[in-house]
Amino acid sequence: MEHLWCIVALVLAMLGLERLFVVGGCHNSTTREWIRKCPLCHPNTISLMRLPMGFIACWIAYKGNWSFATLWFAFWMITDLSDGTIARHCNLGTETGKWLDPLSDKCMYFPVLLFFAFSKQVKIPLDPIPVIAFVIIDVIGQVSRLFVKKKAANLFGKAKTALVTILLSISALHQIHDLPFINSTFLTVFLYACLILAFLSCYCKIIPDEWYANTFTLVNFLCGLTAIYYACHNKYIHCMVCVFIGQFFDLFDGRLARRFGSTKRGAMFDDIADGTDFGAAIGAMIFFILKDEVTTVSSWLAAVIALFYVFCVLYRLYRFLKPTKEMPRGVFQGLPSPAGAMFAGSMALASQEIGTNAAGIVAAVLVVFASLLMISNVPYCHFGQTMWPNMPRFLKLLLFLFIIILTVFAITHKSWRPTFVWFCVGITLVYLIYGIQSVCKLSCKLPEPPPPKD
């Protein structure tokens, strides 16, 4: 086990040193000029050097030296950060680099993925079907760069590369020393998360810009239908995971609609999706949890509370299209429905985790409180317009990865489900306080109003 931690420490040390020297060097004018004059430090040169390194990592692993293979793979994947940083800060970005950099990523992790899927030396092989599907979709995404205008990697593509790197790294560490959380189900769910991100990355490159918003709205709607199914079958964690995923698509569909435009009835479709995901799905979960025999909430009262919550969500969505009070740009009239869904749903789940009569009563009161907040006039900052844009890019990616990994743990390991529940409770409480306009505007720059039209 000590050997395993040494490997992890070395990888983290390599990452820290790379960030220290590359970022520090790129912010120094003398070093920047030296980098520009040194062809070996150019981003495209680094990408070219990485092309055979995935195959070499597989050869080292095939020879049985898993420690060196892990360090070799980690080192060359870390250089993916280096070429991007150098390209941005040293003005060395090129059109060639927009397709060469992702190609070098694929040449790094494709051989390793296939090795873990088909090698007999692997303790727990990866499921070959999603591996093959992942490779095919990723190849399509790479080829699309030859004829589409959107050649640069998007957030889904960056998250996919980081996530598949983490998957392969922990699989390699498991070869060195058995990790207690690693099993075939965990690896399969993790792999499907990578597959979904690969599909979204490819899809967002190919489709017309105006399709973005409605497509993500459709996924949000499907997440809602799936969440309702899980709630009716008492799989509340799975229900909450679907709602959680739907919230990310709801965040992105609004941002994409504002950036690229949408169809004529895009706003109505968005409300239908939100009503299904944040209203009906969470309402069903609230009803089934509150009427559970461990609480003192009767079935009829649980039904009234759940219906009141759904009514408040629907009214909140209606009032978003036809507000009764003029609000500043980037500010909601009342608690947004996604935040209300997280608050009500996480409190219901927390009461189930505690499993006492008092917890059930407190959860019922807090659900009513969340419902009233949604139809109130309390001004809440728009997360997608005010908070998300003010977050550093690397922090967005880290948060995205953390949530995906925590979700995988919650789905595959029962012992991690309380962590997921209390994480949902925590981030909701942060927004309930921090999201109020008077608090949010102290640290977040609210969006400027659009310029007047001639």
N, C-alpha and C positions, 0 to 999 in steps of 0.2 A: 504493500500500500504506500510506503514511503517513496518507492520508486515512481509510482503513479503521480504523486503530488509533486515530485521533482520535475516530471515532464510538464505538468500543468503550469508550474512556476516558471519554467523556461519559456513556454509559449507566451505567457503573460508578459514576461520580461522582454521578449522579442517585440511584442506589440507595443509596449511602453517605450522602448528605445526607438522603434521606428517612428512613432508619433513625435517623440522628443526631437529627434534629429531632422526628420523630414519637414514637419510643421515649423520647427524653429528655423531651419535653414531657408525655407520658402519665405519667411517673414523678414529675412535679412537681405539687404540689397546686394551686398558683396557675394553672399552665397548664391543668391538667385542668378547673378551674372555668371558665376562659375558653372552652375548647373546648365545654363543655356549653352555654354561653350563645350560642355562635356557630353558627347553623343551617347555614352553609356548610361547617362542619367536621364535621357529623354524618355518620356512615357511610352512611345512606340517601341523603343529598344527594350524596355523592361517587359512590355507585353510579348514581344517576340521571344525573349529569353524564357518566358513562362510556358510557352507552347508544349515542350516535351516533358515538363517537370511532373505532370500527373502520371505519365507512364513510368517515369523513373521511381516515383513513390510506390507504385504498384509492384515494380520489380524488387524494390527493397523489402516490401512486406512479404512478397512471395518467397524471398530468401529467409524469412522468419525474423527479421530485425524490425519489430513493430515500433519500438521506441524511436529509432532513427527515422523510420518511415513517417511517423506522426510529426516529428519535428521538421522533417523536410517538407511535408505537405503544408504544415502551418506556416513555415517561413515564406514559401512562395505565394500562399494565399494572402498573407499580410502585405506582400508587395502590391497587391491590387489596390490597397489604400494609397501606396506611395505614388503610383503613376497618375492617379486621379488628382491628388493634392498638387503634384508638380505641374500637371497640365493646367490646372486652374490658376495657380499663383505665379507661375513663371511664363504664362502666355505661350505655352507649348502645345495647346490643344489643336488637333487637326481633324479633318473629316475622316481620314483613315483611322484615327484613334477611336472614333465613335463606334466602329464595328470591330476593330482589332482587339480592343480591351475586353469586351464581352466574349469574343472568340477565345481569347487566352484563358478566361475563366472556365469556359466549357471544356477546353482541353485539359484543364486542371482537374475538374471534378467528374467529368464523364468516365474516364478510365477507372477512377476509384469507386464510383457508384457501381459500375458493372462488375468490378472485382468483388465488392461486398455482396453483390447479388448472386454471383455464379461461382465464386471460389469455394472449394471444399475446406480451405484452411480457416474460414470464418466461423466463429462460435455460433452466432445467430445471424444467418444470412438475411439480407433485405429481400422483401417481396419483389420478385422480378417483374411482375405485371406493372405496378406503379413506376418502377425504375425505367422500364422501356417506354411507358407513356410519357414520363418526365423528359427523357432524352428526345423523343420525337417532337414534343411540344417546344422544347428549348431549341431544337434545330430549326423548326419552323420560324420561331422568333428571330433567330440569327439570320436566316435566309431573307426574312422580310426586310431587313435593314438594307438590302440591295435595291429595293424599289419603293420603300416608304420614306416619307420626309422625317418621321420621328425616329431617328437613329439612336439617340442617347438613351441610357437606361432610365427607367422611371422608378418610383418608390417600390412598386411590387417587384421589379427586377432586382433592385439592390437588396431588398429583404429576402428574396429567394436565394440569392447568392450567399448571403450571410447565414441563412437558415440551413442550407444544404451543407455548408462548411461546418457548422456546429454539429449537424447530424453525423457527418463522416468522422469528425474529430472524436465525438463521444463513442462512436462505434470502434474506432481504433484504440481508444483508451480502454474499452472493455476487453479488447484482445490482450492488453498488458495486464490488467487486473479486473476481475469481475466487479461490475458496478451494480449495486442492489436494485436500482430503478430500471435497469435495462431488461426488457423482455421483447418478445416478437410483436406484441400488440402495441407497445410504446413506439417501437421503431416504425411500424406500419403507419400509425396515426401521424407521427412526425413526418414520414415520407409523403403522406397524402397532403399535409399542410404545404410542403415544398411544391408538390404537384399543382395545387390550387394557385399558389403564387406564380408559378411558371405560366400557367394558363392565363391569369390576369395580366401578367406582364406582356405576353404575346398578343392577347386580345386588344389591349390598349394601344398597341402599336399599329394594328391593322385596321380597326374600325374607324369610320368617319368621326370627327370630333363631336358633331351634334348628337351622336348616339350614346356618348358616354353616360350622361346623366340618367336617361331612361333605363339603360342596361343595369346600372348599379341600383336603381330603384327597384327593378325586377328582382334582383338578387336579394335585396332587403325584404321584399314581399315573400319570396320563397323561404327565407330564413324565418319569417313570421309563421308561415304555414307549418314548417317543420317544428318550430318551438311549440305551437299549439298541440301538435301530435305528441310531443314528448311530455307536455304538461298533463295531457289526458291519460298518459300511461305512467304517471308518477315518476318520471325521469327528470327531476327538477333541475339538476345541474346541467344536463344536456339542453334543457329548455333555455336556461340562462345563457349558456354558451352561444346558442343560436341567436338570441336577442343581442348579445354582446357583439357578435360578428355583424349582425344587421346594422348595429350602430355605426360601425366603421364605414359600411357602404353608404349609410345615410349621410355621414360626414362628407364623404367624397362626392356623392352625387350632387350635393348642394354646391360644393366648390367648383365642380366641373361644369355645372349649369351656368354659374356666374362667369366662368372663364371662357367656355366654348359655346354657350347657348344650349337650348333644348327644344323639344317639340312643343306644339301649341298647348297640349294638355299635360305637360310635364309636372306642373305644380299639383294638379289633381291626382295624378298617378303616385306622386310622392306622398300625399296625404293618405291615400288608400294603403300604401305599403306601411307607413308609420302606424296607421290605425290597426293594422293586422299584427305587426311586430311588437310595438310598444303598448298597444291597447289590449287587443284580444288575447294575445299570447300571455302577457304578464297578468292580465285579469284572470285567465284560467288557472295559472299557477297560484295566484293569491287565493282563489277559491279552494282549490284542492289542499293547499297547505293549511289554511286557517281552519277548515272543517275537520282536520285530522283529529283523531281521538285524544292525542296528547295535549290538546289545548281545550280551553273552556269556551271557545267561540262556537256557537251553534251553527248548523248548516245554513239555516235561513239568514243568520246575521252575516256569515261568510259570503253568501251569495249577494246580499245587499251591498256589502263593502266592495266586493269585486265589480259589481255592476256600476256602483258610484264611481269607482276608479276609471272604468272604461268610458263612462259618460264624460268625465272630466278630460280624458285624453282626446276624445272626439271633439269636444267643445274647444279645447286648446288648439287643435289642428284647424278647426273652422275659423277661430279667431286669428290665427296666423295669416290666413288669406284675407280676412275682413276684420282688421283690428278695430277695437272700440276706443282706443286711445293712441294718440300719435307718440311714437317712440323714436329716439335718436337712431341713426344708422348703426347697425351692428348690435342692437339691444333688443331683447325679447320682452314682450309683455307677459310676465309670469314665467314660472319655471318651464324650460323646454321639455317636450314630451320624452325625448330620449333620457334626459336626466331624471325625470319623474319615474320612468320605467325602471331605471337602475336603482333608484332610491327605494321604491316600493318593492321591487322584486328581490333586491339583496336583503332588505329587512325581513321579508317573509322567509327567505332561505336561512338567514341567521337565526330566526326563531326556531326553525326546524333543527338546526345544528345544536342549539341550546336544549331544546326538547322539554321545556317546562310550561306550565299553564301561564305563568306571568309573562314569559317571552312571547307566547301567542297573543296575549292581550296587548302588550306593547307594540308588537308588529302590526296588529289591526289598527291601533291608534295612529301609528306612523304612516300607514298606507293612506288613511284618511287625510293626514297632514300633507302628504305629498300630493294628493289629489287637489286639495284646496290651494296649494302653492301654484299648481299649474294653471288654475283659473283666476289667480290673483293678479294684481297689477304690480307686483314686485318686479323691478327691472333686472333682468339677467343678461349678462354679456353673451353674445353669440360665440360659441366655442370655435366654430369653423372660420369665423371672420376676424376674431380678436385674439384668442388664446393660441390656437394652432399656428397661425402665421408668425407669431412672436417667438415660437420655440425654435432653438437652433436645429439645423437639419440633422445633425448626428443624434441629437436627443430624440427627435421624432422616430428615427430608425431604431434606436435602442428601445424606446417605449413599445414600438410595434413588435419587435422581436420578443421582448419580455412577455408581452400579453399572449403572443402565439405560443410560446414555450410553456407558460403557466397554464394555458388552456389545454395543451396536450397532456400535461401532468394531471390536470383535473379530470380529464376524460378517461385516462388510462390507469390512474392510481387513486383509490378511494381516500387514502390517507392525505392526499393533497387537496381534496375538495373543500375542507374548511378554509384553507389558505386562499383558494380562489374566491370563496364567499366573502371573507373578510377583506380581501383586496377590493372587491366590488363595493363593499360598504365604505371602505376608506376613501376611494377616489370620488364616490358620490358625495360624501360629507365635505370633502375638500371643495368640490364645485358648488355645493349649496351655500358655502360661506364665501369662497373666493370669487364665485361667478356673479355675485350681486354687483350691479353696475358701480355703485359707490366705492366698492373695494377693488373691483377689477380694474377700473380706470386709473388707479394709482400706480399700477405696474404694467399694464398692457396699453399699447397704443391703439385706440379705437380707429376704425377705418375712416378715412376722409370721405365726406359726401361727394357724389359724382359731380363733375363740372356741369354748370348749366348749359343746356342746349341752345344753339342759336335760333 
